[in-house]
Amino acid sequence: MSGIIAVMGLGTQLMRLGHEVLLVGNKRVVDAAEERGFKTAQLLGSKVKGPIPHNGSVPTRWRNYKARMAYSLAKLGADSVEELFAELRPDLVLVDQEMAHVAIPLLGMGINTGVSSNLMSLVEQPGVPPPSEYCVPGQGARGSRLGIRWIWWRYRFRKWLAQTRNWIASGRVNRATTLKALARLYGIDPSMHLRFYEWLIPANLVSLPLLYTTPEALELPYDLPPDTTYLGARVDESRRHAVSDLPPQLARVLDRRDTDRQLVYCAFGAFFDGDDSTFLRLAIQALNRLDNVDVVVGLGGRGEVETLGPLAPHVVVFPWAPQINVLDVADAALIHAGGGTICECAYFGVPFVTYPFDVNEQQGNASRAVYHQIGVLGDRDQDGVTEILSKLQTVLSDPTIRSNAKSMKERYRRSMADGRLSAVIDELVERGAAR
């Protein structure tokens, strides 16, 4: 869902620049986009239903390779991509980084295509660790150039080993081999367009213009390859709720005009499907102990207020909290390391304590926060109430961290106002028209 929010943020800014935007996706994406007033088109996906055939023993899978591969290709739904975009014929299509199965048919059709990503760098770059690993460049042996190369080698080896085992067990029909077969079906050399073992998905698109909706100011330093741009377009302020729509208790807390108390925002995402209730109760106990501070906790639809234990008068908890509204007036935050929340903290200049889940790119996001000294890293397994409280007090008072967060806000907002989004989109459209 955070990816949908990022795409709608980008779409909103493109419409403000005068572009006509059509948001294409599955029913969930279309429904979310239509609620926000976007024009949409639904990608129907595969007409083939049911499990892959001949899915018995490993020898059976190998013997029936051709039938299984044909079915696996059909399940990608390339025919529905062709049907939709043959009718639309857009000037430019921006495809999500993780949707190679859509980009490949578009390339084969000769449609002007670029790639958008709501994550930090997914493509291996010198001195930049894998996005799923916690590693701060310049810190210790692990953060040295050699250490980062070793992390990449180990990461790639583990990915290769897992893929190889899957290749054998699946009878040579898995996501990676199917994408390669799809590329060849459209006359595309997989080695020129796809790179493997860099991210959780089997393959990254590397031959197309790559537009990160994340801010360059938050990225680790590296020399940008050609056709790579950080747009900083991930934050969408149109998601801000009107004060009249807020719960009265929250509206009172967010009105900071007549108080000298600091405000802390606490949230650990809406999409983690594990049980972190024990840690959340520890966090609440730490927040209860803060002096001269108001606290807003958003549960993200995960858990019940009644399970958190006693709440101090200055701590208010909501099943959902409008994050844009709260961060706009917050002095610090206690968060996970989801890409949307990290970017929004940077956008509003809010320093934070981060307790990343060991999922997706959260460890890499935490690395970037520590590298830029806009946040403090916590340890979910080791930190207790005292440690959480100490780290919160640090980000509320440390002048270096608070100054860095303010500087990050300024750099982030300059990047959104410097015309790069308009320039890169215009260039890509012109490039496509010249073909």
N, C-alpha and C positions, 0 to 999 in steps of 0.2 A: 504493500500500500504506500510506503514511503516513496517508492519509485513513481507511482501515479501522481503523488503530490508534486514531485520534482518536475515531471513532464508538464503538468498543468501550470506550474510556475513559469516554465519556459514558454509555453503556449501563450500565457497571458501577456508576457513581455513582447512576444512577436506580434501579437494583435495590436498592442499599443504603438508599435512601429509601423503599423499600417498593412501588415501581411494578413492574408486570409489563411486561417489555420483550421485544419480538419484533424481531429484526434481519432486515430484508428486503433482498435484493440478488441479484446474479447468482451463479453457482456459485462463483466465486473468493471472493466476500465471505462466502457461506454457509459454505463449507469452513473459512475462517479463523475465523469466529465460532463454529462448532460445536467447533473445537479448544479454544476458550476457555470452552465450556460454555453458550453462549447458545442460547436458543430461536430458531429461524430459519424463514423461509419464502423460497423461491426465486422471484424474479421471472423468468419464463421469457423475456420479451422478445418480439420480433416472430415471428410464424409465417411471415412472408414471408422468403424466402431468395434470395440471389443479387444481382447488381448491378442498379442502376436501369436500366429499359429505355430504348430509343431514345437511347443514350448515344454517338451518333456525332458528326457535325459540330455546330458551334454552331447553324446554321440548323435542323438536325434537332431539336435539343433545344428550341428555341423553338417549333417547330411542334407538338411533342408535349408541351406544358406540362402539360395536364390529366392525361394518363396518368402523366407523371413525378411530378407533385405527389401524385397519389393513391398511387403506390407509395412515395414518400418518407414520406408520412404513415403508411402501414401499417408501414413499417420502424421507426417510433418505438415500436411495441408498446403503444399506449394500451389496446388491447383486453385485453391480459394484466394491465395495471394495474387496469382495471375489474373483471375477473373475481376477482382476488385480494382486492382491498379491499372489494368488495361482500360477500364471504364473511366477511372479518375484522371490518369495521366498528369500527375502533379508536377510542378516546377522543381520541387525538391522534397525528398522523403528523408526524415531523420528517424533512424531505426535504433531502438534500444540496444546497447552493447551486448546484451545476453540473448538477442533474437537473430542469430545467424541464419536460422531456418527461414526467416522472412527476408533478410538482406540478400541472400544468395539468389532467389528467384528474381528480385528486383534488378540485381546486377545482370543476370541473364537476359532480362527484358530490355536492358539499356536505359533504365530509369535512373535519373540523377539521385544518388543516394549518399547520405552521410550517416555517421554513427553518433548517438548521444549516450552519455553515461552519467548517472547520478552518483557514481562512486568516485573515489580518488583513483590515482593511476593504477590501471589493471595490467598494463603492458610493462614487461621487465625493462628497467632503466638502470644505468650505472649509479650505484650509491643509494638506490631506493629499494627497500625490502619488500617482500610480497605483502599485499594488502591485508592478508589474514594473520600476519605475524606481528607481535609486539617487538619492535626494534627501533631504537632512537639513533639515527646516524650521529657518529661522533662520540657516543657514550660507550666506553669500554671496548673490549675485543669484539663483542657481538655487533657493535655499531660501526666497526671499522670497515673499510672497503672490502678487505678480505673476509671479514666476518659476514658481511651482507652477501657476498658471492657464495659463501658456504651455505647460508640460509636458503638462498635460491636453489643451489644444487640439491640440498636435502629435500626441499619442497617439491621440486620437479621430479626427483627420483621417486618420492612417495606417490605423487600423482601418476607417474608412469607405471609404477608397480601396481597400483590399484586399477588403472585402466587396462593393463595387460591381463591381470587376473580376470577382470570383467570381460575382456575380449575373448578369453578362452572359455569362460563359463557360458557366455552368451552365444557361442558359436559364430563369433566374428561380427555379430550384429548388435552394436550398442550405439549410443548417441554420437560418439566421435566418428565411427566408421560410416554411420548414416549421413552425417553432414558432409563427409568427404565424397560419398557417393552422390549426394544431391548436387554438390558443386560440379562434379564431372558431368552429371546429367545436363547441366546448363552450360557446359563448355568452359568451366572455370577451374583453373589450377588451384587445388586446395593449398599447396605450399606457398602460393603468392598471396592468398587472402586470409588464411586461417593460421593461428598460432595456438599450440596446445600446451597444456600443463602450466598455465599461469594463473588460473582462477578456478573457482568452484565448479563452474560449467566446463565442459570439455574443451571449448575453443573460443578464442577471441578473434574478432575481426580486426585486421591490422592494415589493410590496403586502402581503406576509405578514410575520408576526413573524419577526425575524431573530436567531438565537442563535449567537453566535460561541463556539466551544469554546476559543478563545485567551484569554489574560488581558488585562484592560483595562490593567493596569499596564505592559504591554509595548507598548501601542498609542500612536500619536501622538495628541496632544490635539485633540479636537474635540467639539462638542456632539452628544451622542447623539440621533438622531431617535427619535420614539416607536416603541415595540415593537422596540427594538434593545437587546440585552443581551450583555455579555461574561461568559461563565460561568467561564472559566479551567479548564475541565474536561478539557483535552486530555491531561494527564499521568495515566497509569494505573499506579500503583505495584504493581498486582497482576502486572505484567509482570516484576517483580523475580525473579531466579533464586535458589533456595536455594543457600547456600554449598556444600553437598554436591554440587550439580549443576555447579559451575564446574570448568573445567580446573584441576588442582592449581597450576600455575604462576600462573594468574590469581588464584586464591584467595589465594596467598601475597602477591602484589603488593597486593591490595585490603585485606589485613589491615594497617591503619596503626597498630596499637597500640604497636609497639616501634620506631618510626622517626620521625625529625624531617625526613625528606626530603619534598619536595613531590611531588604526583602530577599529571601532565598526561595528558589523554585526547585522542587524535587520531582523527578519523573524517570522511570526506567523503561519507557517504550510501551507500545501496544501490541507488538507482534512476537515477542518471545514466548514460546509455548512450554517452557520449563517452569519449575516451581522455585521461585526466589523469595518466597514469603518469609523465610527465616532471616535473610539478609535485610529485607524491607523493614521488618520489625526492629532490627538493630539500628537501621538508619533513622527510624522514627524516634527511637530513644535518644539518639544523638541530637536530632533536631529539637527535641523537647528541652535540651539543656542549653540551647543557644540563648544568650542574653541580648536584650534590646534588638531583637530580630523578629520579623513576621515570616511565616513559612506557608507556602502554597504547595500542596502535594497533588499531583495528577496521577491517577492509577492506570490510565490508558485502557480502561475496561478490563483490567486484569485484577481480580481479587475484590474483596469487600472491605469497606472501612472498618467494620466491626472486628475484623481479624487482626488489626494492627496493634492492638493494645491501647493503653491510656494515651490520650493526646493532651499536651499542654494547651493553655488558652490561645497561645500565639500560633498554633499549628492548625491549619484548616485543610481538609482532605476532600477531594472531589473525584467521582468516578472518571470523569474526563475534565481536563483543564485546557482552555484555549491558549496553546503554548505561545503563539505570537504576542498575544496581549500581555501574558505574564512576563516573558523575557524582556519586553520593551521597557519594563520598569524594575526588573530584578537587579540585585547587586551581585548575586552569585547563584550557582546552580549545583545541584547534586544529581548526576545523570548517569545513564549508561554511555555508550559511545556510538549510538546510531547516527548514520550520516546526516539525516535531516536535523536532528537536535544539535549535533556538533556545529553544523553550518549556521543554524539560527542563533546559537550562542555567539559565534564569531561575528555574525551580522549585527547583533545588538551590543557587542562588546562586553559580554557577560563572562567573567572567569568562572571556572567550574572544577569540581572534583568529579573524576570519571571512574566508574566501576564497570568496565566493559564486560559484556558476555563473551564467551569464547565461541562466537558464531560470526560468519560472514566477514565483513571488513572491520568489525569493531576494534580489534586489537590494533590494526593499522591506523584507524582514526585516533585512538588514544596515543599512539606514537607521535602523530603529528601535533597533537595538543601539547604534549610534553616537550617536543622539539622546539616549538614556538613559545613555550613558557606562558601559555594562556590557561593552563589547567594543571591539576595535580592528579597523579595516578593513584588509585586505591587498589586494594587486593581483596576480592570478595571472599576468598578462602581464609585469610588470615586476620583481616581487620575486625576489631570489635568496636564497641560504642566509643571508647576513648580515642581510637585512631581516626574514626570517621569524624568525630567532633574536632579533633586537632587539625585535620586537613580542611574542613570547612572554615575554621577560624583563619587558616592560612590564606585561602583565596579571598576571604572577606577583608583582610588587612594588609597583605603583602603588597608593597608599592610597586615592585617590579612586575608581578603577575598582573596587577590591575592596570598598570600602564601599558603592558603588552596587549592586553585585551582591548583597550581603547584604541591602540594603534592598529590592531587587526581589524576592528570595526571600520576605521577610516580607510584602510587599504581595500577592504572588501567592497565598500560602497563606491569608492573611486572606480574600481574595476567594472562595476555595474553601470557606471555613468560615463565611461570613456568612449562609448560608441563601438566597442569591439563586437557586440552581438549583431548590431546592424551591419557592420562591415563584413563580418565573416559570412552571414547569411546572404547578403547581396553578392558577394564574390562567388559563393557556391551556386547560386541561382544563375548568375551570368556564365559560369563555367559550364553548367548544364545546357544552357541555351546555345552555347557556341559549338556544341558537339554536332 
